[in-house]
Amino acid sequence: MSEQITTDDKPEPRIIVETGIDRRIADIIEPVLVSMDFRLVRARLMNQNGVTLQVMAERNDGTMTVQDCEALSMAISPVLDVEEPVDKAYHLEVSSPGIDRPMVRISDFERWKGHIVKFETSILVENRKRFRGKIVAVDTAGFTIEREQMAYGEEPTVAIPFNVLADAKLILTDDLIRDALRADKLARNAAANQNEKDEDISEDTSSD
């Protein structure tokens, strides 16, 4: 699993961000998430069950538990109550990004190279705005996909600059489920091992 990329000691920025009221909400809650060692994936206000504010987040290692969701909900609710970015009653829903997740950081594309992504661009790229294909290469400027289907005259691969991405998400496949579960297990084992080391150090310090 890819570690979180930092720039000047700051968390890796998102390359796809919200607009309008969603952006205002994201700006309010993101500092709270970062202070708790989480990172924001997406904030979206939806007309669902009345009005629902959906906040997707994850730890820097990509994990997210039910307890994490509860802790974040309790932390950001008071901040939203003070700032009042939404002028109507709403239901707050904090969740993990899921396996077929939104792709919002360069590290997301690096981590899930070899898997299928569906995305839209803000401008035409090779006469298209909508694409679907397997991620075969990633660098700091963009990524390359191998198309699932080609129209006449199209090349089998296409390079997409990150700065033209409007929306992107993974497509659920058996391979993706297998790799996501494996990555989650490795992250949880690493976290458990770190906790054991921290406890051993604490015990040694206490006995001195």
Contacts in CASP RR format, 6 or more apart in sequence:
PFRMAT RR
TARGET T0000
AUTHOR 0000-0000-0000
METHOD contacts of the structure
MODEL  1
MSEQITTDDKPEPRIIVETGIDRRIADIIEPVLVSMDFRLVRARLMNQNG
VTLQVMAERNDGTMTVQDCEALSMAISPVLDVEEPVDKAYHLEVSSPGID
RPMVRISDFERWKGHIVKFETSILVENRKRFRGKIVAVDTAGFTIEREQM
AYGEEPTVAIPFNVLADAKLILTDDLIRDALRADKLARNAAANQNEKDED
ISEDTSSD
1 61 0 8 1.000
1 62 0 8 1.000
1 111 0 8 1.000
1 183 0 8 1.000
1 186 0 8 1.000
1 187 0 8 1.000
2 107 0 8 1.000
2 110 0 8 1.000
2 111 0 8 1.000
3 60 0 8 1.000
3 61 0 8 1.000
3 107 0 8 1.000
4 11 0 8 1.000
4 12 0 8 1.000
4 39 0 8 1.000
4 60 0 8 1.000
4 61 0 8 1.000
4 107 0 8 1.000
5 12 0 8 1.000
5 105 0 8 1.000
5 106 0 8 1.000
5 107 0 8 1.000
6 12 0 8 1.000
7 13 0 8 1.000
11 34 0 8 1.000
11 39 0 8 1.000
11 60 0 8 1.000
12 39 0 8 1.000
12 105 0 8 1.000
12 106 0 8 1.000
12 107 0 8 1.000
13 105 0 8 1.000
14 40 0 8 1.000
14 104 0 8 1.000
14 105 0 8 1.000
15 104 0 8 1.000
15 105 0 8 1.000
15 106 0 8 1.000
15 162 0 8 1.000
15 163 0 8 1.000
15 165 0 8 1.000
16 102 0 8 1.000
16 103 0 8 1.000
16 104 0 8 1.000
16 165 0 8 1.000
16 166 0 8 1.000
16 167 0 8 1.000
16 168 0 8 1.000
17 23 0 8 1.000
17 26 0 8 1.000
17 104 0 8 1.000
18 25 0 8 1.000
18 26 0 8 1.000
18 42 0 8 1.000
18 43 0 8 1.000
18 44 0 8 1.000
21 45 0 8 1.000
21 85 0 8 1.000
21 86 0 8 1.000
22 43 0 8 1.000
22 44 0 8 1.000
22 45 0 8 1.000
24 85 0 8 1.000
25 43 0 8 1.000
25 45 0 8 1.000
25 53 0 8 1.000
25 80 0 8 1.000
25 85 0 8 1.000
25 86 0 8 1.000
26 40 0 8 1.000
26 43 0 8 1.000
28 79 0 8 1.000
28 80 0 8 1.000
28 83 0 8 1.000
28 85 0 8 1.000
29 40 0 8 1.000
29 43 0 8 1.000
29 55 0 8 1.000
29 76 0 8 1.000
29 79 0 8 1.000
29 80 0 8 1.000
30 40 0 8 1.000
32 72 0 8 1.000
32 75 0 8 1.000
32 76 0 8 1.000
32 79 0 8 1.000
33 39 0 8 1.000
33 40 0 8 1.000
33 57 0 8 1.000
33 72 0 8 1.000
33 76 0 8 1.000
36 71 0 8 1.000
36 72 0 8 1.000
36 75 0 8 1.000
37 59 0 8 1.000
37 60 0 8 1.000
38 57 0 8 1.000
38 58 0 8 1.000
38 59 0 8 1.000
38 60 0 8 1.000
38 68 0 8 1.000
38 72 0 8 1.000
39 57 0 8 1.000
39 58 0 8 1.000
39 59 0 8 1.000
39 60 0 8 1.000
40 55 0 8 1.000
40 56 0 8 1.000
40 57 0 8 1.000
41 56 0 8 1.000
41 57 0 8 1.000
41 58 0 8 1.000
41 97 0 8 1.000
41 101 0 8 1.000
41 102 0 8 1.000
41 104 0 8 1.000
42 54 0 8 1.000
42 55 0 8 1.000
42 56 0 8 1.000
42 97 0 8 1.000
42 102 0 8 1.000
42 104 0 8 1.000
43 53 0 8 1.000
43 54 0 8 1.000
43 55 0 8 1.000
43 56 0 8 1.000
44 53 0 8 1.000
44 54 0 8 1.000
45 51 0 8 1.000
45 52 0 8 1.000
45 53 0 8 1.000
45 54 0 8 1.000
45 86 0 8 1.000
45 90 0 8 1.000
46 52 0 8 1.000
46 53 0 8 1.000
46 54 0 8 1.000
49 91 0 8 1.000
50 90 0 8 1.000
50 91 0 8 1.000
51 86 0 8 1.000
51 88 0 8 1.000
51 89 0 8 1.000
51 90 0 8 1.000
51 91 0 8 1.000
52 90 0 8 1.000
52 91 0 8 1.000
52 92 0 8 1.000
52 93 0 8 1.000
53 80 0 8 1.000
53 86 0 8 1.000
53 90 0 8 1.000
53 91 0 8 1.000
53 92 0 8 1.000
53 93 0 8 1.000
54 93 0 8 1.000
54 95 0 8 1.000
55 72 0 8 1.000
55 76 0 8 1.000
55 92 0 8 1.000
55 93 0 8 1.000
55 94 0 8 1.000
55 95 0 8 1.000
56 95 0 8 1.000
56 96 0 8 1.000
56 97 0 8 1.000
56 98 0 8 1.000
56 101 0 8 1.000
56 102 0 8 1.000
57 64 0 8 1.000
57 68 0 8 1.000
57 72 0 8 1.000
57 94 0 8 1.000
57 95 0 8 1.000
57 96 0 8 1.000
57 97 0 8 1.000
58 64 0 8 1.000
58 96 0 8 1.000
58 97 0 8 1.000
59 68 0 8 1.000
61 187 0 8 1.000
61 190 0 8 1.000
61 191 0 8 1.000
62 183 0 8 1.000
62 184 0 8 1.000
62 187 0 8 1.000
63 184 0 8 1.000
63 187 0 8 1.000
63 188 0 8 1.000
63 191 0 8 1.000
64 95 0 8 1.000
64 96 0 8 1.000
64 97 0 8 1.000
69 94 0 8 1.000
69 95 0 8 1.000
69 96 0 8 1.000
70 94 0 8 1.000
72 94 0 8 1.000
73 92 0 8 1.000
73 94 0 8 1.000
76 92 0 8 1.000
76 94 0 8 1.000
77 92 0 8 1.000
80 86 0 8 1.000
80 92 0 8 1.000
99 170 0 8 1.000
99 172 0 8 1.000
99 176 0 8 1.000
99 177 0 8 1.000
99 180 0 8 1.000
100 169 0 8 1.000
100 170 0 8 1.000
100 171 0 8 1.000
100 172 0 8 1.000
100 176 0 8 1.000
101 108 0 8 1.000
101 169 0 8 1.000
101 170 0 8 1.000
102 167 0 8 1.000
102 168 0 8 1.000
102 169 0 8 1.000
103 109 0 8 1.000
103 112 0 8 1.000
103 117 0 8 1.000
103 119 0 8 1.000
103 168 0 8 1.000
103 169 0 8 1.000
103 170 0 8 1.000
104 168 0 8 1.000
106 138 0 8 1.000
106 140 0 8 1.000
106 142 0 8 1.000
106 162 0 8 1.000
109 117 0 8 1.000
109 135 0 8 1.000
109 138 0 8 1.000
109 142 0 8 1.000
109 143 0 8 1.000
110 138 0 8 1.000
111 183 0 8 1.000
112 135 0 8 1.000
112 170 0 8 1.000
112 176 0 8 1.000
112 179 0 8 1.000
113 135 0 8 1.000
113 136 0 8 1.000
113 137 0 8 1.000
113 138 0 8 1.000
114 134 0 8 1.000
114 135 0 8 1.000
114 136 0 8 1.000
115 134 0 8 1.000
115 135 0 8 1.000
115 170 0 8 1.000
115 171 0 8 1.000
115 173 0 8 1.000
115 175 0 8 1.000
115 176 0 8 1.000
115 179 0 8 1.000
116 132 0 8 1.000
116 133 0 8 1.000
116 134 0 8 1.000
116 135 0 8 1.000
116 148 0 8 1.000
116 170 0 8 1.000
116 171 0 8 1.000
116 173 0 8 1.000
116 176 0 8 1.000
117 132 0 8 1.000
117 133 0 8 1.000
117 134 0 8 1.000
117 135 0 8 1.000
117 145 0 8 1.000
117 168 0 8 1.000
117 169 0 8 1.000
117 170 0 8 1.000
117 171 0 8 1.000
118 130 0 8 1.000
118 131 0 8 1.000
118 132 0 8 1.000
118 133 0 8 1.000
118 168 0 8 1.000
118 169 0 8 1.000
118 170 0 8 1.000
118 171 0 8 1.000
119 130 0 8 1.000
119 131 0 8 1.000
119 132 0 8 1.000
119 160 0 8 1.000
119 165 0 8 1.000
119 166 0 8 1.000
119 167 0 8 1.000
119 168 0 8 1.000
119 169 0 8 1.000
120 129 0 8 1.000
120 130 0 8 1.000
120 131 0 8 1.000
120 165 0 8 1.000
120 166 0 8 1.000
120 167 0 8 1.000
120 168 0 8 1.000
121 128 0 8 1.000
121 129 0 8 1.000
121 130 0 8 1.000
121 131 0 8 1.000
121 160 0 8 1.000
121 164 0 8 1.000
121 165 0 8 1.000
121 166 0 8 1.000
122 129 0 8 1.000
122 164 0 8 1.000
122 165 0 8 1.000
122 166 0 8 1.000
123 129 0 8 1.000
123 164 0 8 1.000
125 131 0 8 1.000
125 158 0 8 1.000
125 160 0 8 1.000
125 164 0 8 1.000
126 154 0 8 1.000
126 155 0 8 1.000
126 158 0 8 1.000
129 166 0 8 1.000
131 145 0 8 1.000
131 147 0 8 1.000
131 158 0 8 1.000
131 160 0 8 1.000
132 147 0 8 1.000
132 148 0 8 1.000
132 149 0 8 1.000
132 171 0 8 1.000
133 145 0 8 1.000
133 146 0 8 1.000
133 147 0 8 1.000
133 148 0 8 1.000
134 145 0 8 1.000
134 146 0 8 1.000
134 148 0 8 1.000
135 143 0 8 1.000
135 144 0 8 1.000
135 145 0 8 1.000
136 144 0 8 1.000
136 145 0 8 1.000
136 146 0 8 1.000
136 157 0 8 1.000
137 143 0 8 1.000
137 144 0 8 1.000
138 144 0 8 1.000
141 161 0 8 1.000
141 162 0 8 1.000
142 159 0 8 1.000
142 160 0 8 1.000
142 161 0 8 1.000
142 162 0 8 1.000
143 159 0 8 1.000
143 160 0 8 1.000
143 162 0 8 1.000
144 157 0 8 1.000
144 158 0 8 1.000
144 159 0 8 1.000
144 160 0 8 1.000
145 157 0 8 1.000
145 158 0 8 1.000
145 160 0 8 1.000
146 156 0 8 1.000
146 157 0 8 1.000
147 154 0 8 1.000
147 156 0 8 1.000
147 157 0 8 1.000
147 158 0 8 1.000
150 156 0 8 1.000
170 176 0 8 1.000
END
